[in-house]
């Protein structure tokens, strides 16, 4: 596999991992009633969505 293809898959994998991890923190925070865990989950969610949007624009510009 080409190095750029590996990096594209790695970026997508990290975004998905970030979103899954944020959902875990939000659920743990909700179940424990701990606002700290919920806040960490929301922060990770914001970071994951921002990364996904950045990757989307990067891939769109690379194809053009």
PyMOL commands that set and color helices and strands:
alter all, ss='L'
color gray80, all
select helices_A, chain A and resi 3-32+35-63
alter helices_A, ss='H'
color red, helices_A
deselect
rebuild
show_as cartoon
